[in-house]
Each structure stands twice: as C-alpha cells, then as structure tokens.
C-alpha cells in the first residue's frame, strides 16, 4: 500500500542546513545534544516524535532566517531537491 502522506526527513535536512556540524552530528540524539534539546522520554514513539518536533522547530527557524516562511515551503524545497544553507 502506498502512503500519500507528505514527510520530511530531518536526518537529511539537518546536515544540509548545518553542514559543518554534520561531521559530528549523525543521529537524532547528536542533533538534540547540539541544539541542547532535552527530552528524557527518548526511544519510544511519543518521545521520539516530540524530540523530532522540537528539532523541526529549530530547523524551521533557521529556514525562516533565510526567507522561507512556512513548513510547506520547506517541504516544497525538499521535494524539489533544493536546499538552503545557513
């Protein structure tokens, strides 16, 4: 069954937005540590979703600083293979 939901892979977006940090940030935990996002409930579905949402907020703020105004525009850029740099 093919899912029609749109999704954004933060594991691909974060390194593109922060290429210098990508050499040492490989996992979600690495990125959370880098941005000082604390989430003691990691490694279960709800905890991981919450941590991902917090990371997305950070990445979306960085995109906004570059003129992107919405999550929709980030998704469109990701779909087009067009990435932003800080």
C-alpha angles and dihedrals in degrees: 000000000000117000118220096198116121116234139179122213106222089190087067098036098050096056092048092050092044107026096165092055092045091078090069102023109072106142135047088255090054092052092045090052092047092053092039092240108162119206117159092183096068125143098043126089098257094041093049092047090051092048091048091050091052091049090048090054090056093047092046090053089052090050091049089053085060094051102270108134106190148023087248090062091050089052091048091050091048092049091050092049088242113137135188127226127210 
